[in-house]
Amino acid sequence: MFSQIDFRIHDNKIEVAGKEFLLGELTVDILSISPQDFEVMYELSQTLDDGNIQALHNMLMGRNLFQLISEREQLYPAETYKRIISDIYSFNQTMFWFIDKGLMHLKKLDSENYAAALYDFYSHPSIDKMMVNHFRNEEHAFTLFDNIDVRYVPDTIPNQPDTYVIYEVYSVKYLQAFLKMDFMKAIMNGHTIRRCKNCKRFFLLTKGYKTDYCDRPIEGKPHRTCRNQGAKNKAKEKAANNPVIHSYTNAYQRITADKQRGNISVEDWRKAKIRIADLRDMATSGRLSDKEVDAQMQSEVLYQSLGIVKKGGR
């Protein structure tokens, strides 16, 4: 299919075509192919005339791995593209379930727990539904065994000409074998792949702390990232579950509605707004209980304490 993909691994890095990446980084790029883009790729692969081959090749060249192992102008035989698309489908679909059902729910992030999650995934009673196989997916299959050539080569580390290490040098003929090697070596080294709850794309996590959001900029908001948005979402969620914030929000909506209906003046609305903010802060600092704050924020009590006379109306 490919004539060959050559790569080498040392420590937590993988080197392809002379360029180093963190283990798992190239796999994340393939996993992050959107369902819409993959559907286009798949349709192109079903009728591989010259135009479709060129279009499919151009889409694949948008991924880091293909930029490293392919010549932009050199096209593969039609059957090679079919195998590439099959490998992407088989790997992405199967690993989606493993990440979603296994890695995303771990409380402790380390290589031992990643291995345990993979064991649970492979032994799951519904594994035949989650793992792409020939029986359910026609020509596509996630393979449990791959033919991989390996040799050991002593060499210097890039940018460290005086430091020698022994590299594991691999050669594979299929994309799926490469992706599995990169992914499995990543989790063996304590890296993990997660799915961002904001943009829904996959991202690589190399530290042992848990986060559900990546650092990619939000489309249309280049100065904000998914992680920024995640912090904002969590703050909103926390506030929504806080009885004091709930009481404050309801009180603010009531006094604002009274202002808009003409039941209280703008000046009275400002006084009431300052008062409920003070009550909120007093509860936050522990000077008032949640019940006391809620009682004092009720419109009748609030207006009476401020000498505000509400006009008629709803």
N, C-alpha and C positions, 0 to 999 in steps of 0.2 A: 504494500500500500504506500506508505512513505517508504522511500528507499531505506531510511534509517533515521532515528532520532538519537543523537548522542548527547549525554549530559553527565555531569559529575557532581558528587555530593561530599561535603565536608562540614562537620559541626552542624549548624542550623541553616546552611546556605546550599542552594543548588545553582550550578553554573551551566548555562546553555549558550552555545556560540560565543563563548568568551565573556558573557555578561552574568553577573551574580544577582540572585534574588533570594529573599527569605523563603524557606520551605513553605509551600502552600500558596505563595503569592501568585504564581502563574495559574494555579488551579482556580483560585478565586475569580480571576478574569474570565475563565471559561464558564464557571458556574453562574456568573452574572450576566450571561447572554439572556436577554429578556424573552419571555414566551412569544412575544410578537415577532422579534427578530428571528427566533428559531423557526417559527412557523414559515417565515419567508424562505429561510435557508432550506427547510425540508421540501417545500414546494419546488424550489429551484432544482433540488437534487433528484426529483422524480422524472424530470425531462431534461436530460443533460445535453442540450445542443450547445453550440459554441457560445451563444449569448448567455445562456443560463450558467454555463461553467465560468465564464468571466465574471458574471454578477456574484456568484457564490464565492469565487476566489477573492473578490474585492471585499466582501463582507467578512470573510475569515481573516483577511489581512488587517482588519481593525483590531485584532487581538494580539497581545504582546508575543505569545508563543509562536504564532504563525509568522510574525515579522522576523523572528529569530531563525526559524527553520525553513522558511520558504523564500524564494526569489519572487519579487512582486510581479515580474513579467513572465515567470515560468509557470505554466499551468500543469496540473497533474492529469493523468488519465481519468476519464469519467468515473470508473469504478472506485478510484481512490477517494473521490469526493463523497460517494455514497457511504463508504466505510467511515470516513471522518464524521459525517452527520450521524450515522448510527452510533459511533462511539460517544459523541457528545450527548446524544439522547440517553443512551444507556447509563452513562456515568452521572449526568446531571440529575436525571429522574431518581436514580437509586440513592445518590448522596443527599438529595433534597430531603428524603425521608429520614435518613440517618441524622442529618443535622437538626431537622425539625423535631423529631421524636426523641433523639438521644442527646446531642451536644447542647441544645438550647435549654435543656431543663436541669443540667448539672448544677449542684450547689457549690462544688469545689472544682476548680479548673486546674487540672494537672494531667500529666501523661498517663498515670495509672487509671484515673477516672475516665479518660478518653478511651483507653483500652477496654475497660469494663463496659462502657457504653456501646462499643463496637461489638463486643461479645454478646451483649443483650440484643443488639440489632440482628446479628446473624442467627441467633437462636429464637427470635420472636416467632410466635405461632402464625403470624400473618406475613412472614418474610416473602412468601411467593407473590404476594400482592404488592409489596414495596420494592422488591428487587426486579428490575427489568429482566425478562427471560423469554426464550423462544416460544414457549407455550402460550404466553399471553400477549406478546408484542411482536409476533411474526419474525422478521429477520433480525430484530434487535436483542441484545443480551448483555448483561453485566457479568463478566467472567470472573470466577474466583481463582483461576490459575492463568498466569501469563508467562510467555517465553521471554526471558531477559538475559542478555549476555552481560557479565560483569568481570571487571579486572581491577587490579589495584595499582595505582600509579603514583610514585613519589613526585612531588612538585612543590614549587614555592607558592605561597598565598598571594593573590593579587594585591599589589601595592605594598607587599612586604617581602622584598627580594631576598632577605636573609632568613626567612622563616619557612622551613620545610614541613610538609604534612603528607600523609598518604591519602590520596583521594580514592573513593569508590567511583569507578568510571563505568557507566551503563550504556547499553545500546538496546533500543526497542524498535519494533517495526510498526506498532500501532499506537494511536493517540491514547486510547483507554489505558494501556499499560503505563504510559508516562504519567497520566493524571493520577492514577492510583498510587504510583510510587511517590509522587510529590505530596499527595494528601496524607498517605500513611506515615511517611517519614516526618511530615510536619507534626502530626499529633504525637508521634513517638518522641519528638523533641520538645513537647510542651506547647506547641502552637495549636490554635483551634480556629475553625471557620464558623462564623455566626451569620445570621440573616438580620439585617437592619430592620427595625420595626417601623421606620419612617419611609425610606426609599425602597424597601423590600429587596435590596441587592445584598449579595454576600460580601463579607469583609473578613480580613485576617486579624486575629488577636494573638499577640505573642506574650502578653503578660498574664499573670494569674488573677487579675481582677475582672469582675463580670460587668459587661456593658451590653446594652441592646441596640446601640446606635453607632453608626460609622462616622468618620470625619469628612465625608464627601460634602461639597457645597450643595445647597438646595437649588434646584433648577429655578431660575428667575430671581434668586436671592443669593448672589455670589458671596455676600459677606456673612451669611448664616450657614451653619452646617447641620447635618442631621443630629449631631450630638447636642448642639445648642437647642434645637427644637425638642429633643428628648428631655432635656433639663426643664424646659418650659412646660412640656406635657406632664412631667412628674410633679412639678409645682402645682399645676392646676388640679391634678388628681388628688394630691395631698390636701389642697385647700378644700376640694369638694367633700372630702371625708372629715373635715374639721368642723365641729358644730358651731364654733365661734364665727368662722368665716361664712358658714351657711346662714347664720342669723344676721350677720352684717350684710351679706349680699341681698337677702330678702328685705331687710330694712331699707337699704339703699334703693332698691327697685320700688318700694312702696312710696317713699318720700319723693322720688323722682316722678312717679306717676301722678302724685298729688300736685306737684308743681306744674306738670304739663296740662293737667285738667283745670288749673286755676284755683285749686282748693287751698294752696298756700302760696305765699309770694316767693319770688326768687331769693330775697334776703332771708326769709324763714327757712327756705330749702338749704341755703348755705350754712345756717346755724345748725340745722338738724344733721347735715352731712358731717360737720366738724364733731358734733356730739357722738354720733355712732362710731366714728373713727376712734375717738377717745375711749369709748366703751370697749371697742375691739382690742385696743392696746392694753387696757387695764386687765382684760381677761387673759391676754397673751402673757402678761407679766405676773399673773397669779393673784392680782388684787381683787378680782371678782370671779365668781364661779360661772360656768357656762349657763346655768339656769338663770342666775341673776342678770347676766348680760342680755339673754334672750328676752326676759321680762321687761327690762328697761328700754329695749329697742322696739317694743310694740308701739305702734303709732300713737295710741291714746296716751300712754304713759310718757312717751318721748316728747310729744307736743306739749303736754301739761307741764313737764319739767322745764321746758324752755319758754313757757308763756305764749305758745303759738296757738292761735284759734283757727281751726280748720273751717273753711266755708262749706256750704252744702254741696251735694253731689255724691257720686259713688265713692 
